[in-house]
Amino acid sequence: MEDTSRRELFRIIGGSLVLSAAGSGVLSPALAQHVHAEIAAVKSLGGGPNYVPKKFTRHNFLTLKALGDIIVPGASDAGAAEFIDFLSSHNDELAAIFNGGFGWLDNYMQKTYGADFLNATSTQQNELLDKLAYEKNRTPETAPGVHFWTWTRNMVVDAYYTSPAGVKDIGYMGNGAMKVFSVPQEAVDYAIKRSPFAKEG
């Protein structure tokens, strides 16, 4: 059973998750690290048997893992699906966005291809996701899917790049002192060229 301080922390995390109109759940890096630590504590990375989805059905959870790896290869190993499920278990609005989206996705795939997303071919999956990814392809029928796909992409990217694997992937070394700080001459030249001090001619 969670102790009081942990329950309070996750209540704060759920309340701090700002759901933007652009389709993203804005969470500070510090709070994101708490989520990743909690997931790691139950050995959930990679969707291992010790992680039981808290807000998604197993089918929807596996669908999210598949979508995550399409968006960022390796996202499932970094625990992106677990991250999103965990946050959804502390924010009902986020859970509704994803659970509604999973329903739309499988319904559309069944009507179009005769199979849900997980059981469709990769060609069929990519065909639909290409429709959802580009505004020019938007139709009244696909509009709910566009909304869901936007949220999924943004949340998977957030989840991956705040995870240990994602932080390592971008080469972030942490804050530290530097003996010498110097700006590359190319950057100085570029800045001066675009400044009011640039020489005419």
C-alpha positions as CSV (number, residue, x, y, z in Angstrom):
1,M,0.0,0.0,0.0
2,E,1.3,3.5,-0.9
3,D,2.4,5.6,2.0
4,T,0.9,9.0,2.5
5,S,3.8,10.9,0.9
6,R,3.8,8.8,-2.2
7,R,0.1,9.2,-2.6
8,E,0.4,12.9,-2.2
9,L,3.3,13.0,-4.8
10,F,1.2,11.2,-7.4
11,R,-1.8,13.4,-6.6
12,I,0.4,16.4,-7.3
13,I,1.7,14.8,-10.5
14,G,-1.8,14.1,-11.8
15,G,-2.9,17.7,-10.9
16,S,0.3,19.2,-12.4
17,L,-0.2,17.5,-15.8
18,V,-1.3,20.3,-18.0
19,L,-3.2,19.1,-21.0
20,S,-2.6,21.5,-23.9
21,A,-4.7,22.2,-26.9
22,A,-1.8,21.2,-29.1
23,G,-2.1,17.7,-27.9
24,S,0.5,17.3,-25.2
25,G,0.7,16.6,-21.5
26,V,3.1,19.1,-20.1
27,L,4.9,17.8,-17.0
28,S,8.1,19.2,-15.5
29,P,11.2,17.1,-16.0
30,A,11.5,16.6,-12.3
31,L,8.0,15.2,-11.9
32,A,8.6,13.1,-15.0
33,Q,11.6,11.5,-13.3
34,H,9.4,10.5,-10.4
35,V,7.0,8.7,-12.8
36,H,9.9,6.9,-14.4
37,A,11.3,5.9,-11.0
38,E,8.0,4.5,-10.0
39,I,7.7,2.5,-13.1
40,A,11.2,1.2,-12.7
41,A,10.4,0.2,-9.2
42,V,7.8,-2.3,-10.4
43,K,10.2,-3.5,-13.1
44,S,7.9,-2.3,-15.9
45,L,10.5,-1.3,-18.5
46,G,9.9,-3.2,-21.6
47,G,6.4,-4.1,-20.5
48,G,7.5,-7.0,-18.4
49,P,5.1,-9.3,-16.6
50,N,5.4,-7.2,-13.4
51,Y,3.6,-4.2,-14.9
52,V,-0.2,-4.4,-14.9
53,P,-1.8,-1.5,-16.9
54,K,-3.6,0.7,-14.5
55,K,-6.0,2.6,-16.8
56,F,-5.8,0.7,-20.1
57,T,-7.0,-2.8,-21.1
58,R,-4.1,-5.1,-22.0
59,H,-5.1,-4.9,-25.6
60,N,-5.0,-1.1,-25.6
61,F,-1.7,-1.1,-23.7
62,L,-0.1,-3.4,-26.3
63,T,-1.6,-1.1,-29.0
64,L,0.1,1.8,-27.4
65,K,3.4,0.0,-27.2
66,A,3.2,-0.7,-31.0
67,L,2.3,2.9,-31.7
68,G,5.2,4.0,-29.5
69,D,7.8,2.0,-31.4
70,I,6.5,3.4,-34.7
71,I,6.9,6.9,-33.4
72,V,10.3,6.4,-31.7
73,P,12.0,3.1,-32.2
74,G,12.9,1.7,-28.8
75,A,10.1,3.7,-27.0
76,S,8.5,0.5,-25.7
77,D,11.8,-0.6,-24.1
78,A,12.1,2.8,-22.5
79,G,8.7,2.4,-20.9
80,A,6.7,5.0,-22.9
81,A,3.5,3.0,-22.7
82,E,3.9,2.5,-19.0
83,F,4.6,6.2,-18.5
84,I,1.4,7.2,-20.4
85,D,-0.7,4.6,-18.6
86,F,0.6,5.6,-15.2
87,L,-0.1,9.3,-15.9
88,S,-3.6,8.4,-17.2
89,S,-4.3,6.6,-13.9
90,H,-3.8,9.9,-12.1
91,N,-5.6,12.1,-14.7
92,D,-9.1,11.2,-15.9
93,E,-9.0,13.6,-18.8
94,L,-5.9,12.1,-20.2
95,A,-7.3,8.6,-19.7
96,A,-10.4,9.6,-21.6
97,I,-8.3,10.9,-24.5
98,F,-6.4,7.7,-24.9
99,N,-9.2,5.2,-24.2
100,G,-11.5,7.0,-26.6
101,G,-8.7,7.1,-29.2
102,F,-8.0,3.4,-28.9
103,G,-11.7,2.7,-29.5
104,W,-11.7,5.0,-32.6
105,L,-8.5,3.4,-33.9
106,D,-9.7,-0.2,-33.8
107,N,-13.1,0.6,-35.1
108,Y,-11.7,2.5,-38.1
109,M,-9.2,-0.3,-38.8
110,Q,-11.9,-3.0,-38.6
111,K,-14.2,-1.1,-41.0
112,T,-11.4,-0.4,-43.4
113,Y,-9.2,-3.5,-43.2
114,G,-11.2,-6.1,-41.3
115,A,-8.6,-6.2,-38.5
116,D,-7.8,-4.2,-35.4
117,F,-4.7,-2.1,-35.3
118,L,-2.5,-4.8,-33.7
119,N,-3.6,-7.5,-36.1
120,A,-3.4,-5.3,-39.3
121,T,-0.4,-5.5,-41.5
122,S,2.4,-2.9,-41.1
123,T,1.4,-1.5,-44.5
124,Q,-2.2,-1.0,-43.4
125,Q,-1.0,0.5,-40.1
126,N,1.2,3.0,-41.8
127,E,-1.4,3.8,-44.4
128,L,-3.8,5.0,-41.7
129,L,-1.1,6.8,-39.7
130,D,0.0,8.7,-42.8
131,K,-3.6,9.8,-43.1
132,L,-3.6,11.0,-39.5
133,A,-0.2,12.7,-39.6
134,Y,-0.9,15.2,-42.4
135,E,-3.5,17.9,-42.1
136,K,-4.2,17.8,-45.8
137,N,-5.5,14.3,-45.4
138,R,-7.9,15.2,-42.6
139,T,-11.6,14.4,-43.2
140,P,-14.6,14.6,-40.8
141,E,-14.3,10.8,-40.4
142,T,-10.6,10.9,-39.4
143,A,-10.7,14.1,-37.3
144,P,-11.0,12.1,-34.0
145,G,-8.1,10.0,-35.1
146,V,-6.0,13.0,-35.9
147,H,-6.6,14.3,-32.3
148,F,-5.6,10.9,-30.8
149,W,-2.5,10.5,-33.0
150,T,-1.3,14.0,-32.1
151,W,-1.6,13.2,-28.4
152,T,0.0,9.8,-28.9
153,R,3.0,11.2,-30.8
154,N,3.6,14.0,-28.3
155,M,3.2,11.9,-25.2
156,V,5.4,9.1,-26.5
157,V,8.2,11.6,-27.3
158,D,7.8,13.2,-23.9
159,A,7.9,9.8,-22.2
160,Y,10.9,8.6,-24.2
161,Y,13.1,11.7,-23.9
162,T,12.5,12.0,-20.1
163,S,13.4,8.3,-19.6
164,P,17.0,7.2,-18.9
165,A,17.3,5.7,-22.4
166,G,16.1,8.9,-24.0
167,V,18.4,11.1,-21.9
168,K,21.3,8.9,-22.9
169,D,20.2,9.0,-26.5
170,I,20.5,12.8,-26.7
171,G,23.8,12.7,-24.9
172,Y,22.8,14.8,-22.0
173,M,25.6,14.6,-19.4
174,G,23.9,16.5,-16.6
175,N,24.8,19.9,-15.1
176,G,28.4,20.4,-14.3
177,A,31.1,23.0,-14.0
178,M,33.2,23.9,-17.1
179,K,36.8,24.9,-16.9
180,V,36.5,27.1,-19.9
181,F,33.4,28.3,-21.8
182,S,33.9,29.4,-25.4
183,V,31.6,30.2,-28.2
184,P,32.6,28.7,-31.6
185,Q,33.8,31.4,-33.9
186,E,31.3,30.3,-36.5
187,A,28.4,31.1,-34.1
188,V,29.9,34.5,-33.4
189,D,30.2,35.3,-37.1
190,Y,26.7,34.1,-37.8
191,A,25.2,36.2,-34.9
192,I,27.2,39.3,-36.0
193,K,26.1,38.9,-39.6
194,R,22.5,39.0,-38.6
195,S,22.9,41.8,-36.1
196,P,22.6,45.6,-36.6
197,F,26.4,45.7,-36.4
198,A,26.8,43.7,-39.6
199,K,28.9,45.6,-42.2
200,E,27.1,46.5,-45.3
201,G,28.4,45.5,-48.6
